[in-house]
Amino acid sequence: MRDININHKHLSRLLLLTGLCCYLYYLMEWSFFLSRPSMLSYLSLTDSLLLLFTAPFPLLLLSLSSVCLITFLAFFIPKKSIIIDRVAYVVPALILTCMAFLMLDNFTYTVFGIASHSATTLMSQGYYWIMITLLFIYFTNKMSMVIESKGTLCEHLKPFYILFITLILLSILSLWMTYSQPLNTKLELDVSAKKTDFPNIIFFSADGVNSKNMSVYGYKRDTTPFLNSISHESVIYQNHWTNSAKTTGSVGALLSGKYPTRTKVIFRPDTFKGQDMFQHLPGILKNQGYYNFDISLRHYIDPADLKMRNAFDYANHRLLANQLFTANNLFLLRWPVATQFLEENWQRLYQRLAHLIDYKSMVNPHRLVNQGAEVPAIFSDIDRMKQLKEQIKIAPRPYFANVHLLGPHGKKFDYEKAIFTQTKAQPEHWMPDHYDNAIFQWDAYSKEIYQLVQEQGELDNTLLVFSSDHGKRHVINETLPLIIRYPKKEYTGSVILPSQRMDIAPTVLSYLGVKPPQWMDGHSLLSRGKEAYPIFIVSSSKQQAINAGDWKVAANLTYPFYSLGSISMAYCGTLYSIDINNINALSFEHQKVHARDSVCPLEDLTPKLAYEMILDHLASMGYDTDKLNY
């Protein structure tokens, strides 16, 4: 009986230390997120504190259950050794090891610009594993010292028992206070007129392409010979605009059919929240039997990183679980904020460990989009094309592919063959001739995909959409390409009326015979009227956080507009803009933007009235415009 009592004491101490380790781990992570632009930047102090006590609960349940299970099983092992008795110590030791590893990684990166993702050789990765192993051994030994010690230590632990019980009660209270009615994941759709045979759909976009640099739009250089050759079998939109100067917001508008001002997805760390997580084109297509895959870039536009739920089956070298049927569904639908915090924390740990075992490389996403030809092959457009071709060959039918190439992004441009230059060398940033080379490459890739679909006998059952996210160098005063080749050349011609990025999703649905849902802000280009409508375009705040190592991750987030830095409206040939980076000194400007023929319902629109329309739009999207001093 005495031995059993001692084991009970050991177990109670082990449970105590394990629980406290869970809370300490998330306290450190919460502090890290609080110190930088992150999802916590959008929360009030009260909500942040509630998150601090809510987040540890899943890990607490898992770790305490693991300790009890391991301890229980150990009783049934004959001739137990001291190692068997201490197996359960692994649980709290592992938690502390992960915490210490992340803290050291953050410190060395902030101070020296060196971290685990900098380890690219077997030797450097080995150093990190030695460090992790030593940390684990150290914490395991400390656990045994505390748990197995005798004497007065038990009396010193009493305040910690009280603390632990208090923390559990606070967690339960926080869970109750932050509980929300489960999000509605059902998509109410009118499919009474839908087609009996859905086509495959390919969105084939390139980053930062101005339509004026494409020969299919009249450019002097033959930068798009393939798109020229299929122009007669496509619809070419001559006056197409972005909805966001940043790729994050533009892709968000493309896939959701919503204003970036509605979803608040403008630039990272913005993500989809609430119902917006489930209301998007990929979700609708998935609901109708599509297999969806995304080939783009992690962090900035990856659908899972942007918290677009139940959207894609495959994205950027990985299969995605269906969020509606995974184990975290219960927590996600009722505590979405806490779930996002847990997911982002897990990704911080997982990406570093995966990098150290050479499973998946962890790289700076900002450098990937700016280094041009210096980007590693596995993160280049060559690899994206390889992924796309593989998926087209093996994906179940019908499929939806969202592809975003980065060759024309700049500052340096990435392409395979020099066409308008003698070499690929780019001694300066933003060199125009190399920009044209990158556009030519996108056109060549477009031809490859067209021919692949044609070889498979699926050209007349594939909807091809060629477009771009924003103008060169993120400008918003230039029109973008939008070329749609419908199956069997069902629609052709040239459209002068203005269109916008978020019109593409409802247009696709209309073609499929699925009525665009009311929550989509975009217009179907197949059924729109002949009048022009205002097109709202956002840009992120000018100041952006760049950590050590030039890791550009987020716009600075300040109340009440957070990542929103400016808001513009393209209407009737004029672009009206309000800079709200300084809410106490707004900047207003307007400029002609090469207006083409269109029917404008407000011919006498004055700048003052236009600015009022912009502010009314912000107010209707939930922004507190009373904070603006104008």
Secondary structure as a PSIPRED ss2 file (coil, helix, strand):
# PSIPRED VFORMAT (PSIPRED V4.0)

   1 M C   1.000  0.000  0.000
   2 R H   0.000  1.000  0.000
   3 D H   0.000  1.000  0.000
   4 I H   0.000  1.000  0.000
   5 N H   0.000  1.000  0.000
   6 I H   0.000  1.000  0.000
   7 N H   0.000  1.000  0.000
   8 H H   0.000  1.000  0.000
   9 K H   0.000  1.000  0.000
  10 H H   0.000  1.000  0.000
  11 L H   0.000  1.000  0.000
  12 S H   0.000  1.000  0.000
  13 R H   0.000  1.000  0.000
  14 L H   0.000  1.000  0.000
  15 L H   0.000  1.000  0.000
  16 L H   0.000  1.000  0.000
  17 L H   0.000  1.000  0.000
  18 T H   0.000  1.000  0.000
  19 G H   0.000  1.000  0.000
  20 L H   0.000  1.000  0.000
  21 C H   0.000  1.000  0.000
  22 C H   0.000  1.000  0.000
  23 Y H   0.000  1.000  0.000
  24 L H   0.000  1.000  0.000
  25 Y H   0.000  1.000  0.000
  26 Y H   0.000  1.000  0.000
  27 L H   0.000  1.000  0.000
  28 M H   0.000  1.000  0.000
  29 E H   0.000  1.000  0.000
  30 W H   0.000  1.000  0.000
  31 S H   0.000  1.000  0.000
  32 F H   0.000  1.000  0.000
  33 F H   0.000  1.000  0.000
  34 L H   0.000  1.000  0.000
  35 S C   1.000  0.000  0.000
  36 R C   1.000  0.000  0.000
  37 P C   1.000  0.000  0.000
  38 S C   1.000  0.000  0.000
  39 M H   0.000  1.000  0.000
  40 L H   0.000  1.000  0.000
  41 S H   0.000  1.000  0.000
  42 Y H   0.000  1.000  0.000
  43 L C   1.000  0.000  0.000
  44 S C   1.000  0.000  0.000
  45 L H   0.000  1.000  0.000
  46 T H   0.000  1.000  0.000
  47 D H   0.000  1.000  0.000
  48 S H   0.000  1.000  0.000
  49 L H   0.000  1.000  0.000
  50 L H   0.000  1.000  0.000
  51 L H   0.000  1.000  0.000
  52 L H   0.000  1.000  0.000
  53 F H   0.000  1.000  0.000
  54 T H   0.000  1.000  0.000
  55 A C   1.000  0.000  0.000
  56 P H   0.000  1.000  0.000
  57 F H   0.000  1.000  0.000
  58 P H   0.000  1.000  0.000
  59 L H   0.000  1.000  0.000
  60 L H   0.000  1.000  0.000
  61 L H   0.000  1.000  0.000
  62 L H   0.000  1.000  0.000
  63 S H   0.000  1.000  0.000
  64 L H   0.000  1.000  0.000
  65 S H   0.000  1.000  0.000
  66 S H   0.000  1.000  0.000
  67 V H   0.000  1.000  0.000
  68 C H   0.000  1.000  0.000
  69 L H   0.000  1.000  0.000
  70 I H   0.000  1.000  0.000
  71 T H   0.000  1.000  0.000
  72 F H   0.000  1.000  0.000
  73 L H   0.000  1.000  0.000
  74 A H   0.000  1.000  0.000
  75 F C   1.000  0.000  0.000
  76 F C   1.000  0.000  0.000
  77 I C   1.000  0.000  0.000
  78 P C   1.000  0.000  0.000
  79 K C   1.000  0.000  0.000
  80 K C   1.000  0.000  0.000
  81 S C   1.000  0.000  0.000
  82 I H   0.000  1.000  0.000
  83 I H   0.000  1.000  0.000
  84 I H   0.000  1.000  0.000
  85 D H   0.000  1.000  0.000
  86 R C   1.000  0.000  0.000
  87 V H   0.000  1.000  0.000
  88 A H   0.000  1.000  0.000
  89 Y H   0.000  1.000  0.000
  90 V H   0.000  1.000  0.000
  91 V H   0.000  1.000  0.000
  92 P H   0.000  1.000  0.000
  93 A H   0.000  1.000  0.000
  94 L H   0.000  1.000  0.000
  95 I H   0.000  1.000  0.000
  96 L H   0.000  1.000  0.000
  97 T H   0.000  1.000  0.000
  98 C H   0.000  1.000  0.000
  99 M H   0.000  1.000  0.000
 100 A H   0.000  1.000  0.000
 101 F H   0.000  1.000  0.000
 102 L H   0.000  1.000  0.000
 103 M H   0.000  1.000  0.000
 104 L H   0.000  1.000  0.000
 105 D H   0.000  1.000  0.000
 106 N H   0.000  1.000  0.000
 107 F H   0.000  1.000  0.000
 108 T H   0.000  1.000  0.000
 109 Y H   0.000  1.000  0.000
 110 T H   0.000  1.000  0.000
 111 V H   0.000  1.000  0.000
 112 F H   0.000  1.000  0.000
 113 G C   1.000  0.000  0.000
 114 I C   1.000  0.000  0.000
 115 A C   1.000  0.000  0.000
 116 S H   0.000  1.000  0.000
 117 H H   0.000  1.000  0.000
 118 S H   0.000  1.000  0.000
 119 A C   1.000  0.000  0.000
 120 T C   1.000  0.000  0.000
 121 T C   1.000  0.000  0.000
 122 L H   0.000  1.000  0.000
 123 M H   0.000  1.000  0.000
 124 S H   0.000  1.000  0.000
 125 Q H   0.000  1.000  0.000
 126 G H   0.000  1.000  0.000
 127 Y H   0.000  1.000  0.000
 128 Y H   0.000  1.000  0.000
 129 W H   0.000  1.000  0.000
 130 I H   0.000  1.000  0.000
 131 M H   0.000  1.000  0.000
 132 I H   0.000  1.000  0.000
 133 T H   0.000  1.000  0.000
 134 L H   0.000  1.000  0.000
 135 L H   0.000  1.000  0.000
 136 F H   0.000  1.000  0.000
 137 I H   0.000  1.000  0.000
 138 Y H   0.000  1.000  0.000
 139 F H   0.000  1.000  0.000
 140 T H   0.000  1.000  0.000
 141 N H   0.000  1.000  0.000
 142 K H   0.000  1.000  0.000
 143 M H   0.000  1.000  0.000
 144 S H   0.000  1.000  0.000
 145 M H   0.000  1.000  0.000
 146 V H   0.000  1.000  0.000
 147 I H   0.000  1.000  0.000
 148 E H   0.000  1.000  0.000
 149 S C   1.000  0.000  0.000
 150 K C   1.000  0.000  0.000
 151 G C   1.000  0.000  0.000
 152 T C   1.000  0.000  0.000
 153 L H   0.000  1.000  0.000
 154 C H   0.000  1.000  0.000
 155 E H   0.000  1.000  0.000
 156 H H   0.000  1.000  0.000
 157 L H   0.000  1.000  0.000
 158 K H   0.000  1.000  0.000
 159 P H   0.000  1.000  0.000
 160 F H   0.000  1.000  0.000
 161 Y H   0.000  1.000  0.000
 162 I H   0.000  1.000  0.000
 163 L H   0.000  1.000  0.000
 164 F H   0.000  1.000  0.000
 165 I H   0.000  1.000  0.000
 166 T H   0.000  1.000  0.000
 167 L H   0.000  1.000  0.000
 168 I H   0.000  1.000  0.000
 169 L H   0.000  1.000  0.000
 170 L H   0.000  1.000  0.000
 171 S H   0.000  1.000  0.000
 172 I H   0.000  1.000  0.000
 173 L H   0.000  1.000  0.000
 174 S H   0.000  1.000  0.000
 175 L H   0.000  1.000  0.000
 176 W H   0.000  1.000  0.000
 177 M H   0.000  1.000  0.000
 178 T H   0.000  1.000  0.000
 179 Y C   1.000  0.000  0.000
 180 S C   1.000  0.000  0.000
 181 Q C   1.000  0.000  0.000
 182 P C   1.000  0.000  0.000
 183 L C   1.000  0.000  0.000
 184 N C   1.000  0.000  0.000
 185 T C   1.000  0.000  0.000
 186 K C   1.000  0.000  0.000
 187 L C   1.000  0.000  0.000
 188 E C   1.000  0.000  0.000
 189 L C   1.000  0.000  0.000
 190 D E   0.000  0.000  1.000
 191 V C   1.000  0.000  0.000
 192 S C   1.000  0.000  0.000
 193 A C   1.000  0.000  0.000
 194 K C   1.000  0.000  0.000
 195 K C   1.000  0.000  0.000
 196 T C   1.000  0.000  0.000
 197 D C   1.000  0.000  0.000
 198 F C   1.000  0.000  0.000
 199 P C   1.000  0.000  0.000
 200 N E   0.000  0.000  1.000
 201 I E   0.000  0.000  1.000
 202 I E   0.000  0.000  1.000
 203 F E   0.000  0.000  1.000
 204 F E   0.000  0.000  1.000
 205 S E   0.000  0.000  1.000
 206 A E   0.000  0.000  1.000
 207 D C   1.000  0.000  0.000
 208 G C   1.000  0.000  0.000
 209 V C   1.000  0.000  0.000
 210 N C   1.000  0.000  0.000
 211 S H   0.000  1.000  0.000
 212 K H   0.000  1.000  0.000
 213 N H   0.000  1.000  0.000
 214 M C   1.000  0.000  0.000
 215 S H   0.000  1.000  0.000
 216 V H   0.000  1.000  0.000
 217 Y H   0.000  1.000  0.000
 218 G C   1.000  0.000  0.000
 219 Y C   1.000  0.000  0.000
 220 K C   1.000  0.000  0.000
 221 R C   1.000  0.000  0.000
 222 D C   1.000  0.000  0.000
 223 T C   1.000  0.000  0.000
 224 T C   1.000  0.000  0.000
 225 P H   0.000  1.000  0.000
 226 F H   0.000  1.000  0.000
 227 L H   0.000  1.000  0.000
 228 N H   0.000  1.000  0.000
 229 S H   0.000  1.000  0.000
 230 I C   1.000  0.000  0.000
 231 S H   0.000  1.000  0.000
 232 H H   0.000  1.000  0.000
 233 E H   0.000  1.000  0.000
 234 S C   1.000  0.000  0.000
 235 V E   0.000  0.000  1.000
 236 I E   0.000  0.000  1.000
 237 Y E   0.000  0.000  1.000
 238 Q C   1.000  0.000  0.000
 239 N C   1.000  0.000  0.000
 240 H E   0.000  0.000  1.000
 241 W E   0.000  0.000  1.000
 242 T C   1.000  0.000  0.000
 243 N C   1.000  0.000  0.000
 244 S E   0.000  0.000  1.000
 245 A C   1.000  0.000  0.000
 246 K C   1.000  0.000  0.000
 247 T H   0.000  1.000  0.000
 248 T H   0.000  1.000  0.000
 249 G H   0.000  1.000  0.000
 250 S H   0.000  1.000  0.000
 251 V H   0.000  1.000  0.000
 252 G H   0.000  1.000  0.000
 253 A H   0.000  1.000  0.000
 254 L H   0.000  1.000  0.000
 255 L H   0.000  1.000  0.000
 256 S H   0.000  1.000  0.000
 257 G C   1.000  0.000  0.000
 258 K C   1.000  0.000  0.000
 259 Y C   1.000  0.000  0.000
 260 P H   0.000  1.000  0.000
 261 T H   0.000  1.000  0.000
 262 R H   0.000  1.000  0.000
 263 T H   0.000  1.000  0.000
 264 K C   1.000  0.000  0.000
 265 V C   1.000  0.000  0.000
 266 I C   1.000  0.000  0.000
 267 F C   1.000  0.000  0.000
 268 R C   1.000  0.000  0.000
 269 P C   1.000  0.000  0.000
 270 D C   1.000  0.000  0.000
 271 T C   1.000  0.000  0.000
 272 F C   1.000  0.000  0.000
 273 K C   1.000  0.000  0.000
 274 G H   0.000  1.000  0.000
 275 Q H   0.000  1.000  0.000
 276 D H   0.000  1.000  0.000
 277 M H   0.000  1.000  0.000
 278 F C   1.000  0.000  0.000
 279 Q C   1.000  0.000  0.000
 280 H C   1.000  0.000  0.000
 281 L H   0.000  1.000  0.000
 282 P H   0.000  1.000  0.000
 283 G H   0.000  1.000  0.000
 284 I H   0.000  1.000  0.000
 285 L H   0.000  1.000  0.000
 286 K H   0.000  1.000  0.000
 287 N H   0.000  1.000  0.000
 288 Q C   1.000  0.000  0.000
 289 G C   1.000  0.000  0.000
 290 Y C   1.000  0.000  0.000
 291 Y E   0.000  0.000  1.000
 292 N E   0.000  0.000  1.000
 293 F E   0.000  0.000  1.000
 294 D E   0.000  0.000  1.000
 295 I E   0.000  0.000  1.000
 296 S C   1.000  0.000  0.000
 297 L C   1.000  0.000  0.000
 298 R C   1.000  0.000  0.000
 299 H C   1.000  0.000  0.000
 300 Y C   1.000  0.000  0.000
 301 I C   1.000  0.000  0.000
 302 D C   1.000  0.000  0.000
 303 P C   1.000  0.000  0.000
 304 A C   1.000  0.000  0.000
 305 D C   1.000  0.000  0.000
 306 L C   1.000  0.000  0.000
 307 K C   1.000  0.000  0.000
 308 M C   1.000  0.000  0.000
 309 R C   1.000  0.000  0.000
 310 N C   1.000  0.000  0.000
 311 A C   1.000  0.000  0.000
 312 F C   1.000  0.000  0.000
 313 D C   1.000  0.000  0.000
 314 Y E   0.000  0.000  1.000
 315 A E   0.000  0.000  1.000
 316 N C   1.000  0.000  0.000
 317 H C   1.000  0.000  0.000
 318 R C   1.000  0.000  0.000
 319 L E   0.000  0.000  1.000
 320 L C   1.000  0.000  0.000
 321 A C   1.000  0.000  0.000
 322 N C   1.000  0.000  0.000
 323 Q C   1.000  0.000  0.000
 324 L C   1.000  0.000  0.000
 325 F C   1.000  0.000  0.000
 326 T C   1.000  0.000  0.000
 327 A C   1.000  0.000  0.000
 328 N C   1.000  0.000  0.000
 329 N H   0.000  1.000  0.000
 330 L H   0.000  1.000  0.000
 331 F H   0.000  1.000  0.000
 332 L H   0.000  1.000  0.000
 333 L H   0.000  1.000  0.000
 334 R H   0.000  1.000  0.000
 335 W C   1.000  0.000  0.000
 336 P H   0.000  1.000  0.000
 337 V H   0.000  1.000  0.000
 338 A H   0.000  1.000  0.000
 339 T H   0.000  1.000  0.000
 340 Q H   0.000  1.000  0.000
 341 F H   0.000  1.000  0.000
 342 L H   0.000  1.000  0.000
 343 E H   0.000  1.000  0.000
 344 E H   0.000  1.000  0.000
 345 N H   0.000  1.000  0.000
 346 W H   0.000  1.000  0.000
 347 Q H   0.000  1.000  0.000
 348 R H   0.000  1.000  0.000
 349 L H   0.000  1.000  0.000
 350 Y H   0.000  1.000  0.000
 351 Q H   0.000  1.000  0.000
 352 R H   0.000  1.000  0.000
 353 L H   0.000  1.000  0.000
 354 A H   0.000  1.000  0.000
 355 H H   0.000  1.000  0.000
 356 L H   0.000  1.000  0.000
 357 I C   1.000  0.000  0.000
 358 D C   1.000  0.000  0.000
 359 Y C   1.000  0.000  0.000
 360 K C   1.000  0.000  0.000
 361 S C   1.000  0.000  0.000
 362 M C   1.000  0.000  0.000
 363 V C   1.000  0.000  0.000
 364 N C   1.000  0.000  0.000
 365 P H   0.000  1.000  0.000
 366 H H   0.000  1.000  0.000
 367 R H   0.000  1.000  0.000
 368 L H   0.000  1.000  0.000
 369 V C   1.000  0.000  0.000
 370 N C   1.000  0.000  0.000
 371 Q E   0.000  0.000  1.000
 372 G H   0.000  1.000  0.000
 373 A H   0.000  1.000  0.000
 374 E H   0.000  1.000  0.000
 375 V C   1.000  0.000  0.000
 376 P C   1.000  0.000  0.000
 377 A H   0.000  1.000  0.000
 378 I H   0.000  1.000  0.000
 379 F H   0.000  1.000  0.000
 380 S C   1.000  0.000  0.000
 381 D H   0.000  1.000  0.000
 382 I H   0.000  1.000  0.000
 383 D H   0.000  1.000  0.000
 384 R H   0.000  1.000  0.000
 385 M H   0.000  1.000  0.000
 386 K H   0.000  1.000  0.000
 387 Q H   0.000  1.000  0.000
 388 L H   0.000  1.000  0.000
 389 K H   0.000  1.000  0.000
 390 E H   0.000  1.000  0.000
 391 Q H   0.000  1.000  0.000
 392 I H   0.000  1.000  0.000
 393 K H   0.000  1.000  0.000
 394 I H   0.000  1.000  0.000
 395 A C   1.000  0.000  0.000
 396 P C   1.000  0.000  0.000
 397 R C   1.000  0.000  0.000
 398 P C   1.000  0.000  0.000
 399 Y E   0.000  0.000  1.000
 400 F E   0.000  0.000  1.000
 401 A E   0.000  0.000  1.000
 402 N E   0.000  0.000  1.000
 403 V E   0.000  0.000  1.000
 404 H E   0.000  0.000  1.000
 405 L E   0.000  0.000  1.000
 406 L C   1.000  0.000  0.000
 407 G C   1.000  0.000  0.000
 408 P C   1.000  0.000  0.000
 409 H C   1.000  0.000  0.000
 410 G C   1.000  0.000  0.000
 411 K C   1.000  0.000  0.000
 412 K E   0.000  0.000  1.000
 413 F C   1.000  0.000  0.000
 414 D C   1.000  0.000  0.000
 415 Y C   1.000  0.000  0.000
 416 E C   1.000  0.000  0.000
 417 K C   1.000  0.000  0.000
 418 A C   1.000  0.000  0.000
 419 I C   1.000  0.000  0.000
 420 F C   1.000  0.000  0.000
 421 T C   1.000  0.000  0.000
 422 Q C   1.000  0.000  0.000
 423 T C   1.000  0.000  0.000
 424 K C   1.000  0.000  0.000
 425 A C   1.000  0.000  0.000
 426 Q C   1.000  0.000  0.000
 427 P C   1.000  0.000  0.000
 428 E C   1.000  0.000  0.000
 429 H C   1.000  0.000  0.000
 430 W C   1.000  0.000  0.000
 431 M C   1.000  0.000  0.000
 432 P H   0.000  1.000  0.000
 433 D H   0.000  1.000  0.000
 434 H H   0.000  1.000  0.000
 435 Y H   0.000  1.000  0.000
 436 D H   0.000  1.000  0.000
 437 N H   0.000  1.000  0.000
 438 A H   0.000  1.000  0.000
 439 I H   0.000  1.000  0.000
 440 F H   0.000  1.000  0.000
 441 Q H   0.000  1.000  0.000
 442 W H   0.000  1.000  0.000
 443 D H   0.000  1.000  0.000
 444 A H   0.000  1.000  0.000
 445 Y H   0.000  1.000  0.000
 446 S H   0.000  1.000  0.000
 447 K H   0.000  1.000  0.000
 448 E H   0.000  1.000  0.000
 449 I H   0.000  1.000  0.000
 450 Y H   0.000  1.000  0.000
 451 Q H   0.000  1.000  0.000
 452 L H   0.000  1.000  0.000
 453 V H   0.000  1.000  0.000
 454 Q H   0.000  1.000  0.000
 455 E H   0.000  1.000  0.000
 456 Q C   1.000  0.000  0.000
 457 G C   1.000  0.000  0.000
 458 E C   1.000  0.000  0.000
 459 L H   0.000  1.000  0.000
 460 D H   0.000  1.000  0.000
 461 N H   0.000  1.000  0.000
 462 T E   0.000  0.000  1.000
 463 L E   0.000  0.000  1.000
 464 L E   0.000  0.000  1.000
 465 V E   0.000  0.000  1.000
 466 F E   0.000  0.000  1.000
 467 S E   0.000  0.000  1.000
 468 S E   0.000  0.000  1.000
 469 D C   1.000  0.000  0.000
 470 H C   1.000  0.000  0.000
 471 G C   1.000  0.000  0.000
 472 K H   0.000  1.000  0.000
 473 R H   0.000  1.000  0.000
 474 H H   0.000  1.000  0.000
 475 V C   1.000  0.000  0.000
 476 I C   1.000  0.000  0.000
 477 N C   1.000  0.000  0.000
 478 E C   1.000  0.000  0.000
 479 T C   1.000  0.000  0.000
 480 L E   0.000  0.000  1.000
 481 P C   1.000  0.000  0.000
 482 L E   0.000  0.000  1.000
 483 I E   0.000  0.000  1.000
 484 I E   0.000  0.000  1.000
 485 R E   0.000  0.000  1.000
 486 Y C   1.000  0.000  0.000
 487 P H   0.000  1.000  0.000
 488 K H   0.000  1.000  0.000
 489 K H   0.000  1.000  0.000
 490 E C   1.000  0.000  0.000
 491 Y C   1.000  0.000  0.000
 492 T C   1.000  0.000  0.000
 493 G E   0.000  0.000  1.000
 494 S E   0.000  0.000  1.000
 495 V E   0.000  0.000  1.000
 496 I C   1.000  0.000  0.000
 497 L C   1.000  0.000  0.000
 498 P C   1.000  0.000  0.000
 499 S E   0.000  0.000  1.000
 500 Q E   0.000  0.000  1.000
 501 R H   0.000  1.000  0.000
 502 M H   0.000  1.000  0.000
 503 D H   0.000  1.000  0.000
 504 I H   0.000  1.000  0.000
 505 A H   0.000  1.000  0.000
 506 P H   0.000  1.000  0.000
 507 T H   0.000  1.000  0.000
 508 V H   0.000  1.000  0.000
 509 L H   0.000  1.000  0.000
 510 S H   0.000  1.000  0.000
 511 Y H   0.000  1.000  0.000
 512 L H   0.000  1.000  0.000
 513 G C   1.000  0.000  0.000
 514 V C   1.000  0.000  0.000
 515 K E   0.000  0.000  1.000
 516 P C   1.000  0.000  0.000
 517 P C   1.000  0.000  0.000
 518 Q C   1.000  0.000  0.000
 519 W C   1.000  0.000  0.000
 520 M C   1.000  0.000  0.000
 521 D C   1.000  0.000  0.000
 522 G C   1.000  0.000  0.000
 523 H C   1.000  0.000  0.000
 524 S C   1.000  0.000  0.000
 525 L C   1.000  0.000  0.000
 526 L C   1.000  0.000  0.000
 527 S C   1.000  0.000  0.000
 528 R C   1.000  0.000  0.000
 529 G C   1.000  0.000  0.000
 530 K C   1.000  0.000  0.000
 531 E E   0.000  0.000  1.000
 532 A C   1.000  0.000  0.000
 533 Y C   1.000  0.000  0.000
 534 P C   1.000  0.000  0.000
 535 I E   0.000  0.000  1.000
 536 F E   0.000  0.000  1.000
 537 I E   0.000  0.000  1.000
 538 V E   0.000  0.000  1.000
 539 S E   0.000  0.000  1.000
 540 S E   0.000  0.000  1.000
 541 S C   1.000  0.000  0.000
 542 K C   1.000  0.000  0.000
 543 Q C   1.000  0.000  0.000
 544 Q E   0.000  0.000  1.000
 545 A E   0.000  0.000  1.000
 546 I E   0.000  0.000  1.000
 547 N E   0.000  0.000  1.000
 548 A C   1.000  0.000  0.000
 549 G C   1.000  0.000  0.000
 550 D C   1.000  0.000  0.000
 551 W E   0.000  0.000  1.000
 552 K E   0.000  0.000  1.000
 553 V E   0.000  0.000  1.000
 554 A E   0.000  0.000  1.000
 555 A E   0.000  0.000  1.000
 556 N C   1.000  0.000  0.000
 557 L C   1.000  0.000  0.000
 558 T C   1.000  0.000  0.000
 559 Y C   1.000  0.000  0.000
 560 P C   1.000  0.000  0.000
 561 F C   1.000  0.000  0.000
 562 Y C   1.000  0.000  0.000
 563 S C   1.000  0.000  0.000
 564 L E   0.000  0.000  1.000
 565 G E   0.000  0.000  1.000
 566 S E   0.000  0.000  1.000
 567 I E   0.000  0.000  1.000
 568 S E   0.000  0.000  1.000
 569 M E   0.000  0.000  1.000
 570 A E   0.000  0.000  1.000
 571 Y E   0.000  0.000  1.000
 572 C C   1.000  0.000  0.000
 573 G C   1.000  0.000  0.000
 574 T E   0.000  0.000  1.000
 575 L E   0.000  0.000  1.000
 576 Y E   0.000  0.000  1.000
 577 S E   0.000  0.000  1.000
 578 I E   0.000  0.000  1.000
 579 D E   0.000  0.000  1.000
 580 I C   1.000  0.000  0.000
 581 N C   1.000  0.000  0.000
 582 N C   1.000  0.000  0.000
 583 I C   1.000  0.000  0.000
 584 N C   1.000  0.000  0.000
 585 A C   1.000  0.000  0.000
 586 L C   1.000  0.000  0.000
 587 S E   0.000  0.000  1.000
 588 F E   0.000  0.000  1.000
 589 E E   0.000  0.000  1.000
 590 H E   0.000  0.000  1.000
 591 Q E   0.000  0.000  1.000
 592 K E   0.000  0.000  1.000
 593 V C   1.000  0.000  0.000
 594 H C   1.000  0.000  0.000
 595 A C   1.000  0.000  0.000
 596 R C   1.000  0.000  0.000
 597 D C   1.000  0.000  0.000
 598 S C   1.000  0.000  0.000
 599 V E   0.000  0.000  1.000
 600 C C   1.000  0.000  0.000
 601 P C   1.000  0.000  0.000
 602 L C   1.000  0.000  0.000
 603 E C   1.000  0.000  0.000
 604 D C   1.000  0.000  0.000
 605 L C   1.000  0.000  0.000
 606 T C   1.000  0.000  0.000
 607 P H   0.000  1.000  0.000
 608 K H   0.000  1.000  0.000
 609 L H   0.000  1.000  0.000
 610 A H   0.000  1.000  0.000
 611 Y H   0.000  1.000  0.000
 612 E H   0.000  1.000  0.000
 613 M H   0.000  1.000  0.000
 614 I H   0.000  1.000  0.000
 615 L H   0.000  1.000  0.000
 616 D H   0.000  1.000  0.000
 617 H H   0.000  1.000  0.000
 618 L H   0.000  1.000  0.000
 619 A H   0.000  1.000  0.000
 620 S H   0.000  1.000  0.000
 621 M C   1.000  0.000  0.000
 622 G C   1.000  0.000  0.000
 623 Y C   1.000  0.000  0.000
 624 D C   1.000  0.000  0.000
 625 T H   0.000  1.000  0.000
 626 D H   0.000  1.000  0.000
 627 K H   0.000  1.000  0.000
 628 L C   1.000  0.000  0.000
 629 N C   1.000  0.000  0.000
 630 Y C   1.000  0.000  0.000
